[in-house]
Structures are given as C-alpha cells and as structure tokens.
C-alpha cells in the first residue's frame, strides 16, 4: 500500500475514535471510494451503491448523535429517514433497514439511543430523539430547504 493510502486509512480510523463535524464526515465519505479499494475495513463502503458507517455526528448546540448512517453514493439533497432500533442500541435489523432506505434514495440514520441519550428507559430516549429531529435538517446530505424527515421502526 502506498503512503497516501496508508495516511488516508489512518485518517478514517481516527474518525471512529473522536467526535467529528459534518464537514469532516463528508470529506471522508467523498474520499472513500478512491481509498477503500486498497484500505479495507475502516469504512463500510458496500459495492451496491451506498455508503454506510457507524459514526458520531456533531449537531448544533454541542449535541452529538451516535448511530449508523447510510446514504446513496454520490447524491445530495436527500430526504432523511430515522430508523428507530428495537433496542436502545443499533442492531443488524436497524442497519439493514437503513441500507434499504439508502437504496431508495434517502439519508437513513439509525440512532444509537443508549450512546446518544443517557436517559434511563427507552421511551425517554425516543422522546429525546424526537426533539432532536429538527437538528437533522442541517445534515450536509439532507435537503434543508424542504427538509422532510420520516421516522420508521426497524
């Protein structure tokens, strides 16, 4: 592997260790197809036309959203679908649902409720997530002008 690919792979691995802003995530997403033919597992780029990854995303007001993000590769101005997981953490069912919505042309987010919200029970965490929905209009892939946000069960 060349030094350029080694440097890029190290940068993507670092994304998983600390909070990042939307510009950093989008820069990583745009570079992913070129890098991961060589770099491998640091970023879950699938061969079926979507980008999908567990990430920690900075919202306004210092809020952080942990979760699984999936979007069609190379598209912007997308509607946002929030996939509520059955449990307080993201499971394979929520990830698969998010990938299906990404294939349909949406930015799909399966939030990790337990990591994002420190409330005691799932109902309180879901209520806090619902209050966060307006902040998702600012995501770089979303269409903030008409910002349509849907919420579905996994």
Protein Blocks (a to p, Z undefined) as FASTA:
>chain_A
ZZklmmmmmmmmmmmmpccdfklmmmmmmmmmmmmmmnommpccdfeopacdddddddeh
hiacdddddddehiahiacdddddfblbdcfklmmmmmmmmmnopacddddfklmpccfb
lmlmmmmmmmmmmmmmmpmkbcfklopcddddZZ
